Amino acid sequence: MLILHRQGKRGRQMKNNTVLLPVLIMMLVMYTPGFCNESAELVETMGQGSVNWGTGIIRAQGRGLPPEWAHGKPQEHPLALTKARMVAYKNLLKVVQNIRVNSKTTIKEAVAKDAEMAAQLDSMIRNAEVAKEEYRLNGTVDVIIQMSMTGGFAQLILPDNILHVEPVKTIGSIKKSGVPGDQPAPEPFTGFVVDARGLSVQPVLALNILNENGKEVYGPAYVSREHAVQQGMCVYLKDIERALEIKRVGKHPLVVKGIKTQGPENSDIIISNADAAILKSKPYNLSFLRKCHVAVIVD
């Protein structure tokens, strides 16, 4: 805690305060929870809720009013809280339904064909975590609930063609040949970063990245379901510097530029054939693709 001591002279005090004020403001900014990361995360607002494609958290809010007869009575807040949660659950369902599974299908469309999946999803939503409750003087209660897109949710929603993939086995290691004048072998890539800024990309749960010929270079066929369920197929961020710092893509990711999108929702990303060839040039690159060490940079 910074304590300002009173100075002997008013002029000196004003001078010191002038110097300290910017410092105090900077300290407040630096120590505000989430300040450094929030601007880098892609948060998609949907009605009375949002999807954070950086953290994988879905949120929705609800407001409840107590009946008039309960004002000033012990039942006031409990009744308002019950209503607020019911509204929040309904709003969360609407948000979840609008999430895109891939460039062709939303969750609403996916569960419409499967009654069992719809029932399981409804149960997950009703068991969503209460992140915040706010009680107002007029008896109104505001509630925010949230759930993760990973874990059980991803296991339920991700397409069936995302299967368990065995680890990629490599033979030997990368070494110099020993011939005079040879350069050391290049450092292997640890992840994959696609700069898709300017393409109006719409985020999806099951990402597809294609080359210019329309051939898939990253998608459901390349990832292990285990890893996709644990952390999602990719993370969407708005700051490339932040993306290069995250543990997910490692210390030496392959960074490429998206050149256009494909599909009705602008969700499938096209990269150049040259960049796709680099990605496919080494078998050990398949290892970080299998583990979903992928980030997409968007506006």
Secondary structure, 3 states (H helix, E strand, C coil): CCCCCCCCCHHHHHHHHHHHHHHHHHHHHHCCCCHHHHCCECEEEECCEEEECCCCEEEEEEEECCCHHHCCCCCHHHHHHHHHHHHHHHHHHHHHHHCECCCCCEHHHHHCCCHHHHHHHHHHHHCCEEEEEEECCCCCEEEEEEEECCCHHHHHHCCCCCCCCCCCCCCCCCCCCCCCCCCCCCCCCCEEEEECCCCCCCCCCCCCEECCCCCEEECCCCCCHHHHHHHCCCEEECCHHHHCCCHHHCCCEEEEEEEEEECCCCCEEEECHHHHHHHHCCCCHHHHHHCCCEEEECC
